[in-house]
Amino acid sequence: MDSWNALKEGLNLQETQIDDSLTFIASVLDRSGSMNHLVSDVIGGYNTFIQQQAAEPGSAVCALTIFDAEIDIVYSGLAINEVAELTTDVYFARGNTALLDAVGKTILELENSISTASVKPGKVIVVIHTDGQENASKEFTNEKLKELMGTHDDWQFVFMGAGQDAWANAQQWSTMSAGSTLSHANTSAGYAGSYTSLNSSVSNLRSSSAKNSETFWKDGEEKDSTQE
């Protein structure tokens, strides 16, 4: 039994029903050569994020895409409690940065996975994390990716840019708001902080009635401040 049907059976839902407590969390992680000195930080940050989200109220399924000049969809539509820890056997640095192709192919994969699922998620969150600029895509252009993202204005797209102006980068190829982008230092501390912020902001969105937010990162920070 696949993860989607297992969720359907466990929740006793009917065909094609939307479950507002179910979130699809997709991550698109850069593994190009410039990431070599931060491989362990990405792995640690991602694994901790998945563990923390698995403990949150509600259900979640996950997808993971890793990319350099090639795109590897590691899994899609997998129940979060079935996600294995990311290791260096899967995530290692090499090659160039086919950012547009990675995001575009992930969206197409999510479309397929969701369209064939018996239980459909109430929210879809796509997290994109890179330390570089696009330099290797063959299928998607800035305009083509913007058009595709524009057909999913009810999804939450999130961009984390290491060592760069994330908003300036994202404007070139995405429909995201400035409040959905986060710039952070290209250091171990920068990656740790970005995943801490990501966890807070994703938790905040999952617990809210909204499907997405143009102030995604600020919302998470404000929730943290009220709980301190």
Number of C-alpha atoms within 10 A of each C-alpha: 7 10 17 21 14 14 19 19 14 9 12 10 15 11 11 14 14 16 17 15 15 20 23 25 25 23 22 23 25 30 27 23 16 17 21 12 12 17 19 17 18 23 19 17 21 21 18 17 18 20 15 14 21 18 11 12 12 14 21 24 23 23 23 21 21 23 26 26 22 19 20 17 16 11 13 22 21 18 19 21 16 11 17 9 13 17 14 10 6 13 18 21 19 17 15 21 26 24 29 24 24 26 27 19 18 24 18 11 18 21 12 12 15 18 12 12 19 19 24 22 21 19 23 25 21 21 21 20 22 24 21 21 15 18 13 16 18 11 13 19 16 15 12 15 21 19 14 17 20 14 10 14 13 16 18 22 24 24 24 25 25 20 15 18 14 22 20 12 16 21 15 13 21 22 19 20 17 18 16 23 25 21 17 19 16 17 14 16 11 16 23 19 14 20 20 15 19 23 19 21 22 24 17 20 21 25 13 10 12 13 17 20 17 16 14 24 22 15 17 19 15 13 14 14 8 7 6 5
